[in-house]
Amino acid sequence: MTIISHRIKLIKYCWRLLIIFLTPLVLLPLPLIVETAQARCAYIVLILTVYWVSEAMPYAVTSILPLSFFPLAGIISSDNVGLNYFREITTLFVGSMMLAHAMEHVHLHRRLGLFVLSIVGTSIKWSMAGLMGVTAFLSMWINNSAATSIMIPAAIAIIDELQNYQQEKSVIDKIVARRQSKEIVFDESTSMNISNSNNLNKYAIFLFEVSLDITTCVEEQIKQMPTIQENVPIELNEQVIHDQTDRSLNTVLNSTSTNHVNYKQLKTAFLIAVAYSAAIGGLATLVGTGPNIFVKGFTDKYYGKGSHAFDISFTNFLLFALPIGVIMLVICWLWLQLLYNRKELLPWIKVDPNSLESQKYLKSLLKNQYKELGSLSWQEYTITILFFIMVILWVTRDFSSYPGWGIIFREDYVTDATVAVLIGTLPLILPNKNPFSKQWEYQPIIHWDHLSKKFPWGVFMLQGAGLAIAEGFKESNLSETVASFLHFIVGASDITIIFVVIVLSAIFTEFTSNLACATILFPILGSIAKTTGIHAARLILPSCMAVSLSFMLPIATPPNAMIFLRGNVRIIDLVKVGLGMKLFGIVIILIASMKYRTSRKVRRLEKEAILRAKDSEYTRGVSDRLLSSLNLNSDDDDKERNRRQISTRPIRQIQKELDYPIETMDQINERIQQEVKKRQAAAAAAVTTTTSSTSTAKSTSRNYQTRSSVDDRTNRDNTITGKYTSNRQTNAGKSY
């Protein structure tokens, strides 16, 4: 038994080392048996996935491993894999995080949170709505973890202050009721002339006076709200009376039901609201979370040019993702109210009349805390101006349909990352105080030493690892190999394929970070889009939204882990709330992916993607009918009209009629090109045949003259050759 317990203890403390060393050994047969580049790349990706999911080593350390793994496996050279760690997308992350940490450094986020909560914080439901709105707004511009860590203390403070107020109010009501009951009992005992001892009479009178003093003290404290202090115990001369009074007060405090409100459950709801609103707010902007930043880098690298090209800018991504975020935030608030605060949400449930007093108290509390911050400082003014300048420059650089201020510079030279780095470095340069004030001494708003300690370097390395994995998928053709296993969805409709992609992304993100999930899925989705003929944007963008639906497990995302470590949230709470939110999110993203259009440019790309998808979804019979309808002598409009007329028939009907396997778009185009070449060759041969009858004489005489000239040239060559041969023979005879 001792040996078993020792081994269990050893595994408990050494499981990280076991995973680190056993994972490569267990997966080693894959590259040894299958000696291909795809197998070696899959071996590396599986090792990294196990390390990320199990967190056997810090995710930043795991993110550095591709720098050595891919060159050792002969997949990517060391120079090329290193370039992935500092691309345009990583500089965008660096610049935005620098300004975000400057905002935290000057406590601008706290001022914003208290300002909004002081306006909407008149009830539990509106306090939660204001808290979620502020958290989501902050998460749109700063890291989700940073926004969560900022707003968790505010959420706990709101519930604690409400609970303290309700307890104090209940204590007052109980003591007043007890005082009235004591007066009645004392009057009855006096009127009935009950012969009691002198000590008992003194005790009753004294207890009544103590209750009256306590009530007076508490009422005075209520007038001094919101600065409520804990009651100081009253020292009594007689020990018996002191104990009895303590028991009475404890009974009052313990018997308070706080108006039948479960503040423990409300605290759980507020913490979950903070974590979920941070995740929802992060998916709404291009710089809000890691997958959004990564999807821009991925598309710029692999879909920057060509027929499947699509450009992601801050504006068109905001137009696509912001409605999804707003709708999900409202649904999340309603879902939390339905689960934890039905009394205020449903109008037919009777509300406690004392809740109005608590709402007024909470509002006054938040306003007083906001007033304590004072006016805006020089630092806060500077960071606020920089923040609005950066957002305005992001939005106006490119309007997708119309050019923005970016047209002033060379094409593709100035990007959102340029703006982010330029504005993000200014807090390291600008002074923290008014330079025109007296006794001014130059100090930057935030020092580099402080910024370097707070900066999320791990996330920075993780983004580089994701781009390196994506390049490894491409160089080894592993993405196409994986996509071939998903060939069963090739014949499905667009909505079915997109639905499967969203569900797989939403499930996979619960077991690893959303950024790691995106780095693994995006290359595979690109190959699936190529196989199915669907435009890559219709698969990658929904997957980018779906990987942010990490609501059910603490390991899914850092905000979930942060509220879980507080001790107020259980896993069952996350599962109960997160399952509903995940289902809502899948439906919302699916509808947005099928119905929403961001701009004129994106609409044009979507139409082209739909036409390409139709070409890939029709059978061999479609291409045969298309070839038979093509007339080489007709104009392009007739060809396009015939093609559209044929391609309007559903795939299932054509499959049933012709019973042919589905062809990809490349196969159909190749067959069409081959058939067109054959028809062109046949047409050229026909033209040659018709013209030969009219020019027979000319061609005959020309051929005769040609043959005569050839014969003369041949005879002349033979004569020269004969003379040369005879001369050589004569010279040879003389030399002999």
ZITADA-V71446 format. One record per pair of residues at least 4 apart in sequence whose C-alpha atoms are under 8 Angstrom apart, sorted by the first residue. I is the first residue (numbers start at 1). GAP is how many residues later the second one is. Records with the same first field share a line. If there is no record, write none. Layout:
I=GAP ; GAP
This chain:
1=4
2=4
3=4
4=4
5=4
6=4
7=4
8=4
9=4
10=4 ; 5
11=4
14=4
15=4 ; 41
16=4 ; 40 ; 41
17=4 ; 39
18=4 ; 5
19=4 ; 32 ; 37
20=4 ; 31 ; 36 ; 37
21=4
22=4
23=4 ; 24 ; 27
24=4 ; 23
27=16 ; 20
28=4 ; 15
29=4
30=4 ; 9 ; 10 ; 13
31=4 ; 5 ; 8 ; 9 ; 12
34=5
35=4 ; 5
36=4
37=4 ; 37 ; 38 ; 439 ; 440 ; 441
38=4 ; 435 ; 438 ; 439 ; 440 ; 443
39=4 ; 439
40=4 ; 33
41=4 ; 29 ; 32 ; 34 ; 431 ; 432 ; 435 ; 437
42=4 ; 436
43=4
44=4 ; 25 ; 26
45=4 ; 424
46=4
47=4
48=4 ; 14 ; 15
49=4 ; 463 ; 467
50=4 ; 5
51=4 ; 5 ; 6 ; 8 ; 11
52=4 ; 5 ; 6 ; 7 ; 10 ; 460 ; 461 ; 464
53=458 ; 459 ; 460
55=4
57=4 ; 5
58=4
59=4 ; 399 ; 403
60=4 ; 397 ; 398 ; 399 ; 401 ; 402
61=4 ; 397
63=395 ; 398 ; 399 ; 401 ; 402
64=4 ; 397 ; 398 ; 401
65=4
66=4 ; 15 ; 399 ; 402 ; 403
67=4 ; 11 ; 14 ; 15
68=4 ; 10
69=4
70=4 ; 5 ; 6 ; 7 ; 8 ; 11 ; 402
71=4 ; 5 ; 6 ; 7 ; 10
75=397 ; 400 ; 401
76=4 ; 5 ; 395 ; 396 ; 399
77=4
78=4
79=4
80=4
81=4 ; 387
82=4
83=4
84=380 ; 381 ; 383 ; 384
85=5 ; 376 ; 378 ; 379 ; 380 ; 382 ; 383
86=4 ; 5 ; 378
87=4 ; 210
88=4 ; 209 ; 329
89=4 ; 204 ; 205 ; 207 ; 208 ; 328
90=4 ; 370 ; 373 ; 374
91=4 ; 326 ; 327 ; 329 ; 330
92=4 ; 195 ; 201 ; 324 ; 325 ; 326 ; 328 ; 329
93=4 ; 194 ; 200 ; 324 ; 327 ; 367
94=4 ; 326 ; 327 ; 330 ; 366
95=4 ; 322 ; 324 ; 325 ; 326 ; 327 ; 328 ; 329 ; 330
96=4 ; 45 ; 46 ; 191 ; 324 ; 325 ; 328
97=4 ; 45 ; 46 ; 327 ; 358
98=4 ; 326 ; 327 ; 353 ; 357
99=4 ; 284 ; 288 ; 324 ; 325 ; 326 ; 328
100=4 ; 41 ; 42 ; 43
101=4 ; 350 ; 353 ; 354
102=4 ; 281 ; 325 ; 343 ; 344
103=4 ; 5 ; 6 ; 277 ; 280
104=4 ; 5
105=341
106=273 ; 274
107=4 ; 273
108=4 ; 272
109=4 ; 29 ; 41
110=4 ; 40
111=4 ; 259 ; 262
112=4 ; 22
113=4 ; 18 ; 21 ; 38
114=4 ; 252 ; 253 ; 255 ; 256
115=4 ; 252 ; 255
116=4 ; 14 ; 15 ; 18
117=4 ; 10 ; 13 ; 14 ; 249
118=245 ; 246 ; 248 ; 249 ; 252
119=244
120=6 ; 7 ; 9 ; 10
121=5 ; 6 ; 7 ; 9 ; 238 ; 241 ; 242 ; 245
122=4 ; 5 ; 237 ; 238 ; 240 ; 241
123=4 ; 232 ; 233 ; 235 ; 236
124=4 ; 220 ; 235
125=4 ; 212 ; 216 ; 219 ; 220
126=4
127=4
128=4 ; 142 ; 145 ; 205
129=4 ; 204
130=4
131=4 ; 20 ; 24 ; 143
132=4 ; 141 ; 142 ; 145 ; 146 ; 197 ; 201
133=4 ; 144
134=4
135=4 ; 12 ; 13 ; 16 ; 139 ; 142 ; 143 ; 146
136=4 ; 141 ; 142 ; 143 ; 144 ; 145 ; 146
137=4 ; 144
138=4 ; 9 ; 140 ; 143
139=4 ; 5 ; 7 ; 8 ; 139 ; 140 ; 142 ; 143 ; 149
140=141 ; 142 ; 143 ; 144 ; 145 ; 147 ; 148 ; 149
141=141 ; 144 ; 146 ; 147
142=4 ; 5 ; 145 ; 146
143=4 ; 139 ; 145 ; 146
144=4 ; 134 ; 135 ; 138 ; 144 ; 145 ; 415
145=4 ; 133 ; 413 ; 414
146=4
147=4 ; 131
148=4 ; 126 ; 127 ; 130 ; 411 ; 414
149=4 ; 410 ; 413
150=4
151=4 ; 123
152=4 ; 119 ; 122 ; 411
153=4
154=4
155=4 ; 112 ; 115 ; 116 ; 119
156=4 ; 111 ; 114 ; 115
157=4
158=4 ; 204
159=4 ; 104 ; 107 ; 108
160=4
161=4 ; 201
162=4 ; 196 ; 200
163=4 ; 95 ; 100
164=4
165=4 ; 193 ; 196
166=4 ; 92 ; 93 ; 192
167=4 ; 86 ; 89 ; 91
168=4
169=4
170=4 ; 86 ; 87 ; 88
171=4 ; 81 ; 82 ; 85
172=4 ; 43 ; 46 ; 47
173=4
174=4 ; 78
175=4 ; 36 ; 39 ; 40 ; 77
176=4 ; 39
177=4
178=4 ; 33
179=4 ; 29 ; 32 ; 33
180=4
181=4
182=4 ; 26
183=4 ; 25
184=4
185=4
186=4 ; 18
187=4
188=4
189=4 ; 5
190=4
196=4 ; 5
197=4
198=4
199=4
200=4
201=4
202=4
203=4 ; 38
204=4
205=4
206=4
207=4 ; 34 ; 38
208=4
209=4
210=4
211=4
212=4
213=4
214=4
215=4
216=4
217=4
218=4 ; 13
219=4
220=4
221=4 ; 7 ; 8
222=4 ; 6
224=4
225=136
226=135 ; 138 ; 139
235=7
236=5 ; 6
237=5
238=4
239=4
240=4
241=4
242=4
243=4
244=4
245=4
246=4
247=4
248=4
249=4
250=4
251=4
252=4
257=4
258=4
259=93
262=4
263=4
264=4 ; 304
265=4 ; 75
266=4 ; 74 ; 75
267=4 ; 301
268=4 ; 300 ; 301
269=4 ; 67 ; 71
270=4
271=4 ; 292 ; 298
272=4 ; 288 ; 291 ; 297 ; 302
273=4 ; 59 ; 60 ; 63
274=4
275=4 ; 284 ; 285 ; 288
276=4 ; 56 ; 275 ; 283
277=4 ; 52 ; 55
278=4 ; 281
279=4 ; 269 ; 270 ; 271 ; 280
280=4 ; 45 ; 48 ; 49 ; 268 ; 269
281=4 ; 7 ; 44 ; 48
282=5 ; 6 ; 7
283=5 ; 6 ; 9 ; 38 ; 39 ; 42 ; 262 ; 265
284=4 ; 34 ; 37 ; 38 ; 39 ; 40 ; 41
285=4 ; 7 ; 29 ; 32 ; 33 ; 36 ; 37
286=6 ; 7 ; 27 ; 28 ; 31 ; 32
287=5 ; 6
288=4 ; 5
289=4
290=4 ; 169 ; 173 ; 224 ; 225
291=4 ; 223 ; 224 ; 227 ; 253 ; 256 ; 257
292=4 ; 252
293=4
294=4 ; 169 ; 172 ; 173 ; 221 ; 224 ; 225
295=4 ; 245 ; 246 ; 249
296=4 ; 16 ; 17
297=4 ; 170
298=4 ; 5 ; 169 ; 172
299=4 ; 5 ; 11 ; 12 ; 13
300=4 ; 11 ; 12
303=5 ; 6 ; 7 ; 8
304=5 ; 6 ; 7
305=4 ; 5
308=227 ; 228 ; 301
310=227 ; 292 ; 295
312=4 ; 5
313=4 ; 85 ; 87 ; 103
314=4 ; 80 ; 81 ; 102
315=4 ; 79 ; 80 ; 81 ; 83 ; 84 ; 85
316=4 ; 83 ; 84 ; 282 ; 283
317=4 ; 281
318=4
319=4 ; 279
320=4 ; 276 ; 277 ; 278
321=4 ; 224
322=4
323=4
324=4 ; 264 ; 265 ; 268
325=4
326=4
327=4
328=4 ; 256 ; 257 ; 260
329=4
330=4
331=4 ; 253
332=4 ; 249
333=4
334=4
335=4 ; 242 ; 246
336=4 ; 5 ; 241
337=4 ; 5 ; 7 ; 8
338=4 ; 7
341=4
342=4 ; 7
343=4 ; 6 ; 7 ; 8
344=5 ; 7
351=4
354=4
355=4
356=4
357=4
358=4
359=4
360=4
361=4
362=4
363=4
364=4
365=4
366=4
367=4
368=4
369=4
370=4
376=4 ; 5
377=4
378=4 ; 54 ; 55 ; 56
379=4 ; 53 ; 54 ; 66
380=4
381=4
382=4
383=4 ; 44
384=4
385=4
386=4 ; 37
387=4
388=4
389=4
390=4 ; 29 ; 30 ; 33
391=4
392=4
393=4 ; 26
394=4 ; 22 ; 25
395=4
396=8 ; 9
397=6 ; 7 ; 8 ; 9 ; 19
398=4 ; 5 ; 6 ; 7 ; 8
399=4 ; 5
400=199 ; 200 ; 201
401=198 ; 199 ; 200
403=4
406=5 ; 8 ; 9
407=4
409=4 ; 5
410=4
414=4
415=4
416=4
417=4
418=4
419=4
420=4
421=4
422=4
423=4
425=4
426=4
427=4 ; 17 ; 18 ; 19
428=16 ; 17 ; 18 ; 19 ; 20
429=15 ; 16
430=14 ; 15
431=4 ; 11 ; 12 ; 13 ; 14
432=10 ; 11 ; 12 ; 13 ; 14
433=4 ; 7 ; 9 ; 10
434=6
435=5 ; 6 ; 7
436=4
446=4 ; 5
447=4
448=4
449=4
450=4
451=4
456=4
457=4
458=4
459=4
460=4
461=4
462=4 ; 53 ; 54
463=4 ; 52
464=4
465=4
466=4 ; 49 ; 50 ; 52 ; 53 ; 54
467=4 ; 52
468=4
469=4 ; 50 ; 51
470=4 ; 49 ; 50 ; 52 ; 53
471=4
472=4 ; 6
473=4 ; 5 ; 6 ; 50
474=4 ; 5 ; 49
477=4
478=4
479=4 ; 44 ; 45 ; 47 ; 48
480=4 ; 44 ; 47 ; 48
481=4
482=4 ; 42
483=4 ; 41 ; 42 ; 44 ; 45 ; 48
484=44
486=4 ; 42
487=44
488=4
489=8 ; 43
490=41 ; 42 ; 127
491=41 ; 126 ; 171
492=4 ; 5
493=4
494=4 ; 40
495=4 ; 95 ; 99
496=4
497=4
498=4 ; 40 ; 41 ; 44 ; 92
499=4 ; 91
500=4
501=4 ; 38 ; 41 ; 42
502=4 ; 40 ; 41 ; 44 ; 84 ; 87 ; 88
503=4 ; 43 ; 83
504=4
505=4 ; 12 ; 16 ; 38 ; 41 ; 42
506=4 ; 37 ; 40 ; 41 ; 42 ; 43 ; 44 ; 76 ; 80
507=4
508=4 ; 9 ; 39
509=4 ; 5 ; 8 ; 38 ; 39 ; 40 ; 41 ; 47
510=40 ; 41 ; 42 ; 43 ; 45 ; 46 ; 47
511=42 ; 44 ; 45
512=4 ; 5 ; 43 ; 44 ; 45
513=4 ; 42 ; 43 ; 44
514=4 ; 33 ; 34 ; 36 ; 42 ; 43
515=4 ; 32
516=4
517=4 ; 30
518=4 ; 25 ; 26 ; 29
519=4
520=4
521=4
522=4 ; 18 ; 21
523=4
524=4
525=4 ; 11 ; 14 ; 15
526=4 ; 10 ; 13 ; 14
527=4
528=4
529=4 ; 5 ; 6 ; 7 ; 10
530=4 ; 5 ; 6
531=133
532=81 ; 84 ; 85 ; 132
533=76 ; 79 ; 80 ; 81 ; 82 ; 83 ; 84 ; 131 ; 132
534=4 ; 5 ; 75 ; 76 ; 78 ; 79
535=4 ; 71 ; 74 ; 75 ; 77 ; 78
536=4
537=4
538=4 ; 55
539=4
540=4
541=4
542=4 ; 47 ; 48 ; 51
543=4
544=4
545=4 ; 44
546=39 ; 40 ; 43
549=32 ; 33 ; 36
550=6 ; 7 ; 28 ; 32
551=5 ; 9 ; 23 ; 24 ; 26 ; 27 ; 28 ; 30 ; 31
552=4 ; 19 ; 22 ; 23 ; 24 ; 25 ; 26 ; 27
553=4 ; 7 ; 18 ; 21 ; 22
554=4 ; 6 ; 7 ; 10 ; 17 ; 20
555=5 ; 6
556=4 ; 5
557=4
558=4
559=4
560=4
561=4
562=4
563=4 ; 5 ; 6
564=4 ; 5 ; 6 ; 7
565=4
569=4 ; 5
570=4
571=4
572=4
573=4
574=4
575=4
576=4
577=4
578=4
579=4
580=4
581=4
582=4
583=4
584=4
585=4
586=4
587=4
588=4
589=4
590=4
591=4 ; 5
592=4
597=5 ; 6
598=4 ; 5
599=4
600=4
601=4
602=4
603=4
604=4
605=4
606=4
607=4
608=4
609=4
610=4
611=4
612=4 ; 53
613=4 ; 52
614=4 ; 33
615=32 ; 49 ; 50 ; 53
616=46 ; 47 ; 48 ; 49 ; 50 ; 52
617=34 ; 45 ; 46 ; 47 ; 48
618=4 ; 5 ; 29 ; 32 ; 33 ; 36 ; 44 ; 45
619=4 ; 32 ; 35 ; 36 ; 41 ; 42 ; 43 ; 44
620=4 ; 40 ; 41 ; 42 ; 43 ; 48
621=4 ; 33 ; 37 ; 39
622=4 ; 24 ; 25 ; 32
623=4 ; 45 ; 48 ; 49
624=4
625=4 ; 21
626=4 ; 16 ; 17 ; 20
627=45 ; 48
629=10 ; 13 ; 14
630=9 ; 12
631=8
634=4 ; 5
635=4
636=4
637=4
638=4
639=4
640=4
641=4
642=4
643=4
644=4
649=4 ; 5
650=4
651=4
652=4
653=4
654=4 ; 5
655=4 ; 5 ; 6
663=4 ; 5
664=4
665=4
666=4
667=4
668=4
669=4
670=4
671=4
672=4
673=4
674=4
675=4
676=4
677=4
678=4
679=4
680=4
681=4
682=4
683=4
684=4
685=4
686=4
687=4
688=4
689=4
690=4
691=4
692=4
695=4
696=4
697=4
698=4
699=4
700=4
701=4
702=4
703=4
704=4
705=4
706=4
707=4
708=4
709=4
710=4
711=4
712=4
713=4
714=4
715=4
716=4
717=4
718=4
719=4
720=4
721=4
722=4
723=4
724=4
725=4
726=4
727=4
728=4
729=4
730=4
731=4
732=4
